[in-house]
């Protein structure tokens, strides 16, 4: 299935390079001893269902039994900041797509053109663009101890 569907979508500006051999060839390939890191901690603030933790634990054991080096490692990521940045990107991208559509159709979009959630995201995206152009960065970094990213203080929620 991967061999049949791999590759960029039509018009995609970015995509992964093609594989060096068909994916089917990977089935019989010996990967050697792999170094695998895992965590049961969610990236975004949430509770992990016990069945998911149990599935992770059995997968970790299987990988260890297969001879791989398996280490628990929680990423040093501020989940709330990451969630806020993610939602901001979605809001601004939604707004940009609507504005591109306005240019193509040569008319202003209205709320009647979209589902309510899409229109709300676009409205928040416009607020984010305005906020980022006039406010200095005051948000916490996604990765503590690293420089703030280019999203600066763009806020939509």
N, C-alpha and C positions, 0 to 999 in steps of 0.2 A: 504494500500500500504506500509506504514512504517513497519508494522509487517512482511510483506513478504520480505522486502528488508533490514531490519536492520541487523547489525552484521558486522564483519570484512570482508574485501576482502580476498581472498585466498592469503596467504603469507604475509599479512599486519603485519608489526612489531609492530605497535601501533594502538590501537582502544579504543573506549569508552566502559565502562562496559555495560553489558546487562541491559535493563530497568527492574525495579522491577515488572512491570505488563505490559500486552500488551498495545500498543499505543492506540488501539481502546477503552480501558478502561478509557483513559484520557478524552475522549469526554464528558462523563457524570459526571466526577469528578468536584467537586467545588474547584476552586483554592484558594478560600479565597480572601482577599484583597491583591492585588499585589502592590509592589513598582516598578514603571517603570520609567526609565530614558530614555530620547530621546534627539536627536540633529538633526538639519537640516544642520549642518556644515559637509562637506565631510571630511573623514579621510585623503585622498590624495588631493593635490591642484587641485581643479576643481570647476565648477559652477554647482549648483543643478538646474535642470529644474523646472520651476514654478509648473508644474503638480505634480511633486514628492513632493514638499513642501505642496501643497494643499492636497494631499493624506495623508501625515504625519499629518497635522493639523486635518483632519477629523478623523483619527485613534486615535489621542490624545484625542479628544473630546469624542469619543465612549468609550475609556478606562475610562475616568473620569466619564462619565454617568453610567458606570457599577460599579462605586464605588472604582476604583483603585486609588492609589496615583501616580500621574504622574508629573514628574519634568524635566525641561529642564536642561541638563548638558553636556557641551562640554568637551571632553576628553583633558587633557593637553599633547597632542602629537605633536611633530614636524613632520608634514606631509611630508616635503621634506626628512628628515632623514629616516623616515619610508619607504618611496617609494624607496629610494636609498638602504636601507638594504634589502628590499623585492627583488628588481631586482638583487642584489648581490647574495642572496641565490638562486634564480632561475638560475643565470649564473653558479655558482659553482656546484649546483646539476646537471645541464645539463652536465657540464664537467665531473663530477664524473660518471654519467651513461654511457657516451661515453667511458670513460676509463675502466669501468667494462665490457662493450661490447668488447673492444679491448682484454682484458684478456681472455674472453670466446672464442672469435674467433681466438685468437693467431695471430692477425695482427693489424697494425695501421689503424685507421679510416682516411678517407679523406673526403673532402667537397662533393664528389660525393655520399657519403653514406647517406647524410642528406639534409633536406630542408635548404635553405640558412639562414633563421632566427635561426634555431636550431644550425647550425654550428657557426654562429656569437655569439650566447649566450655562446657556449662552449669555443670559443676563448676568450671572455671577462672573463669567469670563470677562465681560466688559468691565465690570467693577475691578477685577483683578488687574487688568491692563492699566486702568486709571491709577490704582493704588501703587503699582510698581513704578510708575513714572514720577511719582511725587514723594514717596516715603523712603527714608533710609532703611537699611536692613535691620530688623529688630527681632526676627524669628530665630529660633534655635536651629543649629545645623542638624542635618539628617544624621551625619556621623559625627558625634561629639569629638572635639579636638581637631577637626579638619576645617579648612576655610569654608565660608558659606558658599553655596552654589549660586548659579546665575538666576535662580528664581527669586532671590532676594526676599522682599516682603510681600510678594504676590499672595493675596489672601482671597479665598472665595467662600469660605464657610466659617 
